[in-house]
Amino acid sequence: MDLSKSLLPEFDEEMATTRKFLELVPDEKLGWKPHEKSMTMGQLAWHLSDMPSWCTYTFKQDLLALSNDDYQKKVEERKGKGAKEILAQFEGDLTEARKRLAAADDTVLAQQWKMTWGDQTVVDMPRGQVLRKWVMNHLIHHRAQLGVFLRLNGIPIPGAYGPSADEMPS
């Protein structure tokens, strides 16, 4: 069995869990952040909503070249948009991402992939490693951050790997 086929159940599970967290993000807290160096809740939620498209880029092209201008353009496009749009982007990109992962065989996963930011190489590794580290692990890391943000705002969080403290009987 190709590695991608064995990763699909995990991909589906992690994306479903992420959806549950994104569904809890309130519009009135998009600008909230726990520390001056932290992202806002909205920035973090948007970042999570980008993860399915990262999966698509990993399989669709050999190089993803980004710049500060690209980042600023995305920030401007998202101004005034709320939690509904964040979730819609996540959902909209998820179908294509899953389709691309399901179609990838081990040969594709072994191919080198690269991401640059301006003149700096940020990622240069086989697609399978990109999928694991920069899509899956990255998503899980930021989803956990979002869970803390939600908890600090008194919003009960769902369990990711079993019930959360909010779901346990008192």
C-alpha distance (Angstrom), angle and dihedral (degrees) to the residues before:
residue distance angle dihedral
M1 . . .
D2 3.79 . .
L3 3.80 115.9 .
S4 3.79 90.6 -119.1
K5 3.80 91.1 59.8
S6 3.79 90.7 52.2
L7 3.82 90.3 48.6
L8 3.82 95.2 51.5
P9 3.83 96.4 82.5
E10 3.81 90.4 50.1
F11 3.81 91.1 45.4
D12 3.81 90.9 51.3
E13 3.80 92.5 47.1
E14 3.82 95.2 47.9
M15 3.80 92.4 46.2
A16 3.81 91.6 49.1
T17 3.81 90.4 50.6
T18 3.80 91.1 47.5
R19 3.81 89.8 51.4
K20 3.83 89.4 55.7
F21 3.81 90.3 54.2
L22 3.81 94.4 45.4
E23 3.81 90.3 50.4
L24 3.82 88.4 62.6
V25 3.81 97.6 55.3
P26 3.82 107.8 113.1
D27 3.79 120.5 -145.6
E28 3.80 91.2 -133.1
K29 3.83 91.0 60.4
L30 3.82 99.7 47.4
G31 3.80 91.0 105.8
W32 3.82 95.2 46.3
K33 3.81 120.4 111.3
P34 3.81 130.9 171.9
H35 3.80 96.2 -138.8
E36 3.79 137.6 17.9
K37 3.83 90.8 -111.4
S38 3.81 93.8 48.4
M39 3.76 127.3 95.8
T40 3.78 115.6 -109.1
M41 3.78 116.7 -103.6
G42 3.80 87.9 -106.4
Q43 3.80 93.9 51.7
L44 3.78 90.0 48.8
A45 3.80 93.0 48.3
W46 3.82 91.3 48.0
H47 3.80 89.4 49.3
L48 3.80 90.1 53.4
S49 3.78 90.3 47.7
D50 3.83 88.1 56.8
M51 3.81 94.4 59.6
P52 3.83 97.5 86.8
S53 3.82 89.7 53.5
W54 3.81 89.0 51.9
C55 3.79 87.6 58.4
T56 3.80 89.9 51.0
Y57 3.82 92.6 48.5
T58 3.79 89.8 50.1
F59 3.80 90.9 61.3
K60 3.81 101.0 28.4
Q61 3.80 99.3 57.0
D62 3.80 140.4 16.1
L63 3.80 95.5 -132.3
L64 3.78 134.3 35.2
A65 3.80 108.7 -165.1
L66 3.79 113.5 -167.9
S67 3.79 133.4 175.2
N68 3.78 141.7 -174.6
D69 3.81 87.3 -98.6
D70 3.82 90.6 56.6
Y71 3.79 89.7 51.1
Q72 3.81 93.4 48.7
K73 3.80 91.1 48.1
K74 3.81 90.5 53.2
V75 3.82 91.0 48.3
E76 3.81 90.1 52.3
E77 3.82 92.8 47.3
R78 3.81 89.9 53.8
K79 3.80 97.7 49.0
G80 3.76 111.8 119.2
K81 3.80 93.3 12.9
G82 3.76 120.4 121.0
A83 3.76 144.9 -156.3
K84 3.81 92.4 -69.2
E85 3.81 90.8 59.9
I86 3.81 92.0 45.4
L87 3.79 90.9 55.1
A88 3.81 91.7 43.0
Q89 3.81 91.1 55.2
F90 3.80 91.1 49.0
E91 3.81 91.9 49.4
G92 3.79 93.5 42.7
D93 3.79 93.8 54.5
L94 3.80 96.6 40.1
T95 3.82 98.3 75.3
E96 3.80 93.4 54.2
A97 3.81 92.3 44.2
R98 3.80 92.5 52.7
K99 3.80 91.5 46.3
R100 3.80 91.3 52.6
L101 3.80 92.9 47.2
A102 3.82 91.9 48.6
A103 3.81 90.8 51.4
A104 3.81 95.3 49.5
D105 3.78 117.3 101.1
D106 3.80 127.8 -164.6
T107 3.80 91.6 -90.2
V108 3.81 90.4 57.9
L109 3.82 91.7 45.2
A110 3.82 90.2 53.3
Q111 3.82 93.1 54.4
Q112 3.79 117.7 106.0
W113 3.81 118.2 -106.7
K114 3.77 129.1 -170.8
M115 3.80 138.3 -162.6
T116 3.77 123.0 -170.6
W117 3.78 132.7 -171.8
G118 3.76 107.1 -156.1
D119 3.81 105.7 -51.1
Q120 3.81 94.1 -20.0
T121 3.80 123.7 96.0
V122 3.80 107.7 -137.2
V123 3.80 99.7 173.0
D124 3.80 129.8 20.4
M125 3.80 112.4 160.0
P126 3.80 142.6 104.2
R127 3.81 116.1 -62.0
G128 3.80 92.5 -114.4
Q129 3.80 90.5 58.4
V130 3.80 90.8 45.1
L131 3.79 89.7 53.5
R132 3.80 92.7 49.3
K133 3.83 98.8 42.1
W134 3.81 107.3 26.6
V135 3.78 99.2 33.5
M136 3.81 109.9 26.2
N137 3.82 104.1 26.4
H138 3.79 91.5 36.6
L139 3.82 90.5 52.2
I140 3.81 92.3 48.7
H141 3.82 91.7 48.4
H142 3.80 94.4 52.1
R143 3.79 93.3 40.5
A144 3.81 88.1 57.9
Q145 3.81 88.9 51.4
L146 3.79 89.5 51.5
G147 3.79 88.8 51.3
V148 3.80 89.8 56.7
F149 3.82 91.0 47.2
L150 3.81 90.5 51.5
R151 3.82 92.9 45.9
L152 3.83 91.7 49.8
N153 3.80 87.2 55.2
G154 3.79 93.6 51.8
I155 3.78 94.3 -106.8
P156 3.82 112.5 140.9
I157 3.79 110.9 -123.4
P158 3.78 128.9 -142.9
G159 3.76 122.6 -120.6
A160 3.77 117.8 -97.9
Y161 3.81 100.0 -169.2
G162 3.77 101.8 14.3
P163 3.80 128.9 -28.5
S164 3.79 120.4 -26.1
A165 3.81 121.4 -133.4
D166 3.82 86.0 -98.7
E167 3.80 91.0 58.5
M168 3.81 96.9 46.4
P169 3.81 119.1 99.0
S170 3.80 113.3 -104.9
